[in-house]
């Protein structure tokens, strides 16, 4: 498979004002970031896509183990990912920012990502 190249913010990257396709390791990284950045029910064409932040992770009285499991499932079910090597998930209640950092093994070698949600 292949996908359009994205920049760090997830927008289309347009080197030399041209759309560029990517695959392999870069595509897997982009897919992982997209899965973490999209909230479930956010995209009207597929309300099942994305991470269940409102449903299972963020908010009062959420089970931290269930939250970690939901994020790990989003990561490990990504095409091209073969295993989860390292994982950390923290929620700063004062700033209301969640941080997910992980390292996975993939068909294209190890991939490390850290995202603030």
C-alpha atoms as an extended CHARMM CRD file, in Angstrom:
* protein
*
       117  EXT
         1         1  UNK       CA              0.0000000000        0.0000000000        0.0000000000  PROA      1               0.0000000000
         2         2  UNK       CA              0.9510000000        3.6230000000       -0.1800000000  PROA      2               0.0000000000
         3         3  UNK       CA             -0.3060000000        6.8980000000        1.2630000000  PROA      3               0.0000000000
         4         4  UNK       CA              0.2160000000       10.5800000000        0.6730000000  PROA      4               0.0000000000
         5         5  UNK       CA              3.1980000000       11.9790000000        2.5450000000  PROA      5               0.0000000000
         6         6  UNK       CA              2.2790000000       14.0360000000        5.6230000000  PROA      6               0.0000000000
         7         7  UNK       CA              4.2230000000       16.5850000000        7.6490000000  PROA      7               0.0000000000
         8         8  UNK       CA              4.6720000000       16.3810000000       11.4600000000  PROA      8               0.0000000000
         9         9  UNK       CA              1.2460000000       17.9650000000       12.0600000000  PROA      9               0.0000000000
        10        10  UNK       CA             -0.5210000000       15.4270000000        9.8480000000  PROA      10              0.0000000000
        11        11  UNK       CA             -1.1270000000       17.8120000000        6.9420000000  PROA      11              0.0000000000
        12        12  UNK       CA             -0.2190000000       16.9180000000        3.3660000000  PROA      12              0.0000000000
        13        13  UNK       CA              3.4440000000       17.5380000000        2.7130000000  PROA      13              0.0000000000
        14        14  UNK       CA              4.0130000000       19.2330000000       -0.6370000000  PROA      14              0.0000000000
        15        15  UNK       CA              7.7170000000       19.1360000000       -1.4720000000  PROA      15              0.0000000000
        16        16  UNK       CA              8.2980000000       21.2590000000       -4.5940000000  PROA      16              0.0000000000
        17        17  UNK       CA              4.5160000000       21.9080000000       -4.6000000000  PROA      17              0.0000000000
        18        18  UNK       CA              3.7860000000       18.3100000000       -5.5750000000  PROA      18              0.0000000000
        19        19  UNK       CA              1.9420000000       15.5810000000       -3.7260000000  PROA      19              0.0000000000
        20        20  UNK       CA              4.2040000000       12.6600000000       -2.9010000000  PROA      20              0.0000000000
        21        21  UNK       CA              3.3520000000        9.0600000000       -2.0670000000  PROA      21              0.0000000000
        22        22  UNK       CA              5.0530000000        7.1390000000        0.7090000000  PROA      22              0.0000000000
        23        23  UNK       CA              5.0140000000        3.5600000000        1.9110000000  PROA      23              0.0000000000
        24        24  UNK       CA              6.8490000000        1.2370000000        4.2720000000  PROA      24              0.0000000000
        25        25  UNK       CA              8.1540000000        2.6450000000        7.5360000000  PROA      25              0.0000000000
        26        26  UNK       CA              6.9620000000        6.2210000000        6.9200000000  PROA      26              0.0000000000
        27        27  UNK       CA              3.4540000000        5.0610000000        6.0370000000  PROA      27              0.0000000000
        28        28  UNK       CA              3.2880000000        2.9540000000        9.2120000000  PROA      28              0.0000000000
        29        29  UNK       CA              4.4280000000        5.9330000000       11.3130000000  PROA      29              0.0000000000
        30        30  UNK       CA              1.8100000000        8.1600000000        9.6920000000  PROA      30              0.0000000000
        31        31  UNK       CA             -0.9140000000        5.5760000000       10.2660000000  PROA      31              0.0000000000
        32        32  UNK       CA              0.0180000000        5.2300000000       13.9530000000  PROA      32              0.0000000000
        33        33  UNK       CA             -0.0460000000        9.0040000000       14.4530000000  PROA      33              0.0000000000
        34        34  UNK       CA             -3.3670000000        9.3160000000       12.6300000000  PROA      34              0.0000000000
        35        35  UNK       CA             -4.9240000000        6.6000000000       14.7750000000  PROA      35              0.0000000000
        36        36  UNK       CA             -3.8520000000        8.4480000000       17.9170000000  PROA      36              0.0000000000
        37        37  UNK       CA             -4.9000000000       11.9010000000       16.6860000000  PROA      37              0.0000000000
        38        38  UNK       CA             -8.4210000000       10.9870000000       15.5630000000  PROA      38              0.0000000000
        39        39  UNK       CA            -11.0520000000       10.6950000000       18.2790000000  PROA      39              0.0000000000
        40        40  UNK       CA            -13.5820000000        7.8970000000       17.7640000000  PROA      40              0.0000000000
        41        41  UNK       CA            -16.8230000000        9.2150000000       16.1930000000  PROA      41              0.0000000000
        42        42  UNK       CA            -14.9770000000       12.3270000000       14.9290000000  PROA      42              0.0000000000
        43        43  UNK       CA            -14.8390000000       11.3150000000       11.2620000000  PROA      43              0.0000000000
        44        44  UNK       CA            -18.3470000000       11.2730000000        9.7720000000  PROA      44              0.0000000000
        45        45  UNK       CA            -17.4800000000        8.7320000000        7.0550000000  PROA      45              0.0000000000
        46        46  UNK       CA            -16.4660000000        6.0930000000        9.6260000000  PROA      46              0.0000000000
        47        47  UNK       CA            -17.5530000000        6.7540000000       13.2140000000  PROA      47              0.0000000000
        48        48  UNK       CA            -15.7520000000        3.5910000000       14.3700000000  PROA      48              0.0000000000
        49        49  UNK       CA            -12.3300000000        4.9310000000       13.2700000000  PROA      49              0.0000000000
        50        50  UNK       CA            -10.0170000000        6.5300000000       15.8050000000  PROA      50              0.0000000000
        51        51  UNK       CA             -9.1390000000        6.1290000000       19.4470000000  PROA      51              0.0000000000
        52        52  UNK       CA            -12.0120000000        5.9730000000       21.9890000000  PROA      52              0.0000000000
        53        53  UNK       CA            -10.8340000000        8.9380000000       24.0600000000  PROA      53              0.0000000000
        54        54  UNK       CA            -14.2830000000       10.1860000000       25.1350000000  PROA      54              0.0000000000
        55        55  UNK       CA            -15.6870000000        6.6900000000       25.5170000000  PROA      55              0.0000000000
        56        56  UNK       CA            -12.8900000000        4.9540000000       27.4650000000  PROA      56              0.0000000000
        57        57  UNK       CA             -9.9090000000        7.1730000000       28.2400000000  PROA      57              0.0000000000
        58        58  UNK       CA            -10.5080000000       10.8260000000       29.1550000000  PROA      58              0.0000000000
        59        59  UNK       CA            -12.9220000000       12.1120000000       31.7870000000  PROA      59              0.0000000000
        60        60  UNK       CA            -13.8940000000       11.4520000000       35.3520000000  PROA      60              0.0000000000
        61        61  UNK       CA            -14.0150000000        7.9610000000       36.7660000000  PROA      61              0.0000000000
        62        62  UNK       CA            -12.3010000000        6.2660000000       33.8070000000  PROA      62              0.0000000000
        63        63  UNK       CA            -10.4330000000        3.0590000000       34.5180000000  PROA      63              0.0000000000
        64        64  UNK       CA             -6.7030000000        3.6720000000       33.8400000000  PROA      64              0.0000000000
        65        65  UNK       CA             -6.1330000000        0.0090000000       32.9160000000  PROA      65              0.0000000000
        66        66  UNK       CA             -8.9690000000        0.0930000000       30.3740000000  PROA      66              0.0000000000
        67        67  UNK       CA             -7.5710000000        3.3460000000       28.9570000000  PROA      67              0.0000000000
        68        68  UNK       CA             -4.1120000000        1.8250000000       28.4780000000  PROA      68              0.0000000000
        69        69  UNK       CA             -5.6150000000       -1.3020000000       26.9190000000  PROA      69              0.0000000000
        70        70  UNK       CA             -7.6350000000        0.7580000000       24.4190000000  PROA      70              0.0000000000
        71        71  UNK       CA             -4.5620000000        2.7050000000       23.3060000000  PROA      71              0.0000000000
        72        72  UNK       CA             -2.3980000000       -0.4110000000       23.1170000000  PROA      72              0.0000000000
        73        73  UNK       CA             -5.0410000000       -2.0760000000       20.9390000000  PROA      73              0.0000000000
        74        74  UNK       CA             -5.0320000000        0.9200000000       18.5530000000  PROA      74              0.0000000000
        75        75  UNK       CA             -1.2410000000        0.6380000000       18.2920000000  PROA      75              0.0000000000
        76        76  UNK       CA             -0.8640000000       -3.1250000000       17.9520000000  PROA      76              0.0000000000
        77        77  UNK       CA             -3.7240000000       -3.5130000000       15.4410000000  PROA      77              0.0000000000
        78        78  UNK       CA             -2.0770000000       -1.0410000000       13.0490000000  PROA      78              0.0000000000
        79        79  UNK       CA             -1.0830000000       -2.6150000000        9.7150000000  PROA      79              0.0000000000
        80        80  UNK       CA              2.6760000000       -3.2060000000        9.6230000000  PROA      80              0.0000000000
        81        81  UNK       CA              3.1060000000       -3.3150000000       13.4310000000  PROA      81              0.0000000000
        82        82  UNK       CA              4.3890000000       -6.6550000000       14.6860000000  PROA      82              0.0000000000
        83        83  UNK       CA              4.8000000000       -5.9650000000       18.4170000000  PROA      83              0.0000000000
        84        84  UNK       CA              4.8050000000       -3.4140000000       21.2170000000  PROA      84              0.0000000000
        85        85  UNK       CA              8.2830000000       -3.0390000000       22.7360000000  PROA      85              0.0000000000
        86        86  UNK       CA              7.8320000000       -0.0580000000       25.0940000000  PROA      86              0.0000000000
        87        87  UNK       CA              4.7720000000        1.8850000000       26.2400000000  PROA      87              0.0000000000
        88        88  UNK       CA              3.9490000000        4.7620000000       28.5670000000  PROA      88              0.0000000000
        89        89  UNK       CA              0.7240000000        6.6950000000       29.0370000000  PROA      89              0.0000000000
        90        90  UNK       CA              0.3290000000        9.6400000000       31.3780000000  PROA      90              0.0000000000
        91        91  UNK       CA             -2.4500000000       12.1330000000       31.9940000000  PROA      91              0.0000000000
        92        92  UNK       CA             -1.5560000000       15.5010000000       33.5320000000  PROA      92              0.0000000000
        93        93  UNK       CA             -4.7940000000       16.5150000000       35.2170000000  PROA      93              0.0000000000
        94        94  UNK       CA             -3.5500000000       20.0680000000       35.8550000000  PROA      94              0.0000000000
        95        95  UNK       CA             -2.9240000000       20.8120000000       32.1780000000  PROA      95              0.0000000000
        96        96  UNK       CA             -5.4670000000       18.2750000000       30.8670000000  PROA      96              0.0000000000
        97        97  UNK       CA             -2.9040000000       16.7990000000       28.4860000000  PROA      97              0.0000000000
        98        98  UNK       CA             -2.3880000000       13.0890000000       27.8830000000  PROA      98              0.0000000000
        99        99  UNK       CA              0.9720000000       11.8520000000       26.6180000000  PROA      99              0.0000000000
       100       100  UNK       CA              1.4370000000        8.5470000000       24.8350000000  PROA      100             0.0000000000
       101       101  UNK       CA              4.9750000000        7.3440000000       24.0960000000  PROA      101             0.0000000000
       102       102  UNK       CA              5.8010000000        3.9690000000       22.6490000000  PROA      102             0.0000000000
       103       103  UNK       CA              8.1960000000        1.8980000000       20.6000000000  PROA      103             0.0000000000
       104       104  UNK       CA              6.9710000000       -0.8320000000       18.2890000000  PROA      104             0.0000000000
       105       105  UNK       CA              8.5590000000       -3.4290000000       16.0900000000  PROA      105             0.0000000000
       106       106  UNK       CA              7.2680000000       -3.3470000000       12.5510000000  PROA      106             0.0000000000
       107       107  UNK       CA              7.7510000000       -4.9760000000        9.1920000000  PROA      107             0.0000000000
       108       108  UNK       CA             10.1510000000       -2.0840000000        8.4940000000  PROA      108             0.0000000000
       109       109  UNK       CA             12.1550000000       -1.9620000000       11.7420000000  PROA      109             0.0000000000
       110       110  UNK       CA             11.5750000000       -0.2760000000       15.1010000000  PROA      110             0.0000000000
       111       111  UNK       CA              9.4020000000        2.8550000000       15.2840000000  PROA      111             0.0000000000
       112       112  UNK       CA              9.2710000000        5.3040000000       18.2140000000  PROA      112             0.0000000000
       113       113  UNK       CA              6.4740000000        7.8400000000       18.6490000000  PROA      113             0.0000000000
       114       114  UNK       CA              5.5030000000       10.3200000000       21.3470000000  PROA      114             0.0000000000
       115       115  UNK       CA              2.2060000000       12.2070000000       21.0530000000  PROA      115             0.0000000000
       116       116  UNK       CA              0.3670000000       14.6820000000       23.2450000000  PROA      116             0.0000000000
       117       117  UNK       CA             -3.3870000000       14.4590000000       23.0880000000  PROA      117             0.0000000000
